[in-house]
Amino acid sequence: MTNEIKSDGESSQENDLLEPQVERGRSNRKEHGLFKVIISFLGSMELAISLFVIIGIASIIGTILQQNQVYNTYIVKFGPFWFEVFRSLELFDIYSSWWFVILLGFLLVSTATCIYRYAPVIIREWRQFRLNVSSKSLKLMHSTGSWNTETTPNETAQFIQEKLANGGYQSRLKNEEGIITIAAKKGAINRLGYLFTHGAIIVICLSALYDGNFNLKLREAAGQLKPETRDLFASQVPDISRLKADENHAFRGNANVPEGSTTGLVFLQMRNGFLVQELPFTITLNDFRIEHYNTGMPKSFESDIVIEDIESGEKISKTIEVNHPLFYKDFAIYQSSFDDGGSIMDLQAWSLDDSKQKVVSFQQVVGQNKLMETSQGEFKLELTEFKALNVQPNPKAEETGRKFKNMGPSLTFRLRDSSGQAKEFINYANPTTQEGRYFFLSGVRSTTTEPFRYLFIPADDSASLKRFFGFRSLLSNPEEMKRIAEKTAAMSLPSTGVPDPKRIAQMAVVMQRLAELFNQGGFDLVLNDINEKVPEDKRKDVQDSYFKVLQTILGTVYLEVLQGENIDISKNITPAQEQYYDDLVNTMGVISKYNAPFFLQIKSFEHKEASGFQITKAPGKDLVYLGCTLLCIGIVLMFYVANKRIWVIISPSTEGQGAQLLVAGSGDRHQKEFAKEFQALSQLLDKQYTTH
Amino acid sequence: MSTTGQEMNNLFEKQSFWRQLGSFDWVWAIGLVLASGYAWQQYSSLMDVYEVGILFGTVISLIAWGWLWKPVRAYTIAVALLSLFSIYLYGDDLALGETNFFLKFLISSKSSIMWMSALYVLATVAYFIGLFIGSEFSNKTASAMTWSATVMGLVGLLVRWRESYLIHVDVGHIPVSNLYEVFILFSIITALLYLYYEGKNKNYNMGGFVLLVISSAVAFLLWYGFGSRGASEIQPLVPALQSYWMKIHVPANFVGYGAFALAAMLAVAYLIKDSMTKSGRNGAIINRIPDLEILDDVMYKSIALGFAFFTLATILGAMWAAEAWGGYWSWDPKETWALIVWLNYAAWLHLRLTKGWRGRPLAWWSVIGLFITLFAFIGVNMFLSGLHSYGEL
């Protein structure tokens, strides 16, 4: 089956008339043998529809399978076998894969073939009036009628041409041996819709391909280019992964520029790697500003940048924001994101290790890593993200009238052990309130898919962690604990009678052991110990007395800590201090599940922001827009301009000076509208002439 | 000769289009021009050049639309009066929405949307009653309810626009930014498209089918907007959406979606009628459904209209993307699905126009097309993530 632009199905009569035209159009070209076969294959509707469907399905795959992720993600998801299969089919980067581009190429060739075949016919149909019609063919049309006139053929013709002009028809007249033929057309430009739409597809696809990264793929195939897959600084990237400023006619890359810094490079993503593209200018970020709604959502962000042309030294200062890019020469610079630009964090690591209670203070820049020596081995501390504010829905919105609350600055970091396993943490700089008390908050999780589990460490009177870690430190010191245990044991035994030194010593040993167990694993460990050693029927009693003993010694330790803070404990301790003790014991009870070598406290920070720019060079953009305009015009012409034709044959009457009038017409794809129009014309003629 | 012939008679007589316009046409058009002139004079300092363009573009299109399809005139007047009354009642105090009687029960945004929802559902029922018992009264009531629902829906959107500014001037934006808002838009546009063909073909019996898809949209709307998700709350805009492009890209898209939905529902009517006639069950109900030829024709016209608007919307979207995201095409899931929808209807039109397909296969294809469109419209937001994830479920 061939791609017939004419057949309308509704009216076979017209096809009889119009088909020869199409046939003639085709036979104008010399199409022989193989060429003819190829042309009819490429121009066939079957090919076009198949391509639509295949491109559609390929596109669907590309939306379901997330594109251009880190390869590890795919390996985890599909396993090594299917990963290899999918990778070789280029399914992770479908839209710039060879086969997808070839499909688009086929669509182009197919469309071009259709234009090549039908353009001559279409142009002729658009321009010609088709005066060569016979009365026979007119009588076979859908809309047809004949009249007798009193007026002469010439007068009649003049009258009809006038009326047709009123109706918006253009007409031509032919007088052959007294028989006048009038051919009129309206909206024949409808035919050009075909050329416009199909031409538009070619223009759009070609320009978009030109703007794509096809040339880079070719150079990669030729071995001139290799995407870098390692995590390197731009300066360390080898030449094979670099592109000079004049080497690439079109690209789309990203650059993160910290405040006060300058860059002349962008990164182009290519599958699981990247290329470094040099720019003919540098971008300096002078200032980055961000505004938030009270929900914490960014309201706007903008960057003050200076562009300096490397060759001419010309400078341009401009502020860009989302939806308001800067167009410079062939380049467009967009505000696309924001990030941390290397905020400097003053940190304090409080060891959570039982044997070594120490505090380390240090400075580290967000985005950088540091090796930390701990008793559990060496850990790599990776500071991943710093947020200056964290607005969250306020759980007490009803009471306070404020829907949102700001949790203050937070730092996200990872601790990676020597085997490469990492845990992610999020620590908040400021203590947050819970039922009126203040806690330092730290979230921990083993994988990024699970939610954070939070550790609450109570803040002491001076909003610090000193008391908590003082308590822990004392609890972990065997000599001090021995002293305290003996003191507590002596005090806690019944005051009546003579104290038995042996019992005191026994009691002290139990106390110290319980305190140690508690320090290592909280109440759970104490319970486990009881369950292991005590027969079931006595457990309940032992539990009760052990917990009492444990509370006593922990209480004494706490008092010693308070004393260490120069607090006079001879008076009653305050309810706040009592509450602190409860919170402290609760936290101590669960801290072993936190399972980290140290707690990282944010002492202070210097916030530095970075602006994310997208820099593009798309020379085909205007052509794409031209294509889009053509497409729109074409669609309107095809659907909303009705191609109508009317023919009139006036032959002199055999008797008298009058004439016989034969009128017929066709509305192509708008038969219904045309039928009404023809009815109107018939009415007009009925008034003027008598029906034949 | 029918009356249509009488009207068409003018075509071949020398007479201009302008002379066919009645005095109401002129009063209405001049009213529109004056109103927009007033708006421009009052607020032009707050508008950028594109927004001024959009204002006058809207007025010109509205006038053309009203002259070509007369009921639009009364429709715009009703919407304008109700919206202005509501805005007047609000003044500067959003809290009045909870206390003022008219606002609380009639024309605050939420109440209008509720009225719209109720009226569409009732209209659906009334159309089906009309179809089953052949009651002219029921049909006319259904049609009137559909018109009223469409008025209330647009009033709801316009008042919501104002309400967003009353929350805070920074929050203010045209209400086409999340799924709740666009579902209202979708319902209105689909209804208007249907009402156009109802008026043109003087046949009410397609109403039930088309209103069925609108009622489904309403059900989704109520669940999504007023259920536990509370999506009917006005949310501020993310920076990428703060652009004049949103005012044209989104509505154009929804003319496309609405037209595709209309075509699909007509296809359902077509398939039912065709199957019943073929199996010889030619009852009165089946006879009331318009002729297959008419259904087929309106289905084609609807898809052609949808295709034209969808193409335009996609192009506008590409131009916006070029300004906001740095590239006119990023193979983002929403973009890609727009392409899939476009290819689907392009194939449909090729088969109809050049291969001469008609009837059942194309009707089935339209129904399938609706599911593809639906996926592009909601599925992408539900299952896929990308740049376009504004109206997440």
Interface residues (C-beta under 8 A of the other chain):
Chain A: M1 N3 E4 I5 S7 D8 G9 M45 A48 I49 F52 V53 I55 G56 S59 I60 G62 T63 I64 Q66 Q67 Y95 K163 L164 N166 G167 G168 A208 R252 Y293 T295 M297 P298 K299 S300 F301 E321 V322 N323 H324 P325 A332 Y334 S336 Q614 I615 T616 A618 K621 V624 Y625 C628 L631 C632 I635 V636 M638 F639 Y640 R669 K672 K676 E677 Q679 A680 L681 Q683 L684
Chain B: M1 T4 G5 Q6 M8 N9 N10 L11 F12 E13 K14 Q15 D170 V171 Q235 P236 V238 P239 A240 Q242 S243 W245 D297 A304 L305 F307 A308 T311 L312 I315 A318 M319 A322 E323 A324 W325 G326 G327 Y328 W329 W331 P333 T336 W337 L339 I340 L343 N344 A346 A347 H350 L351 L353 T354 K355 G356 R358 V380 L384 S385
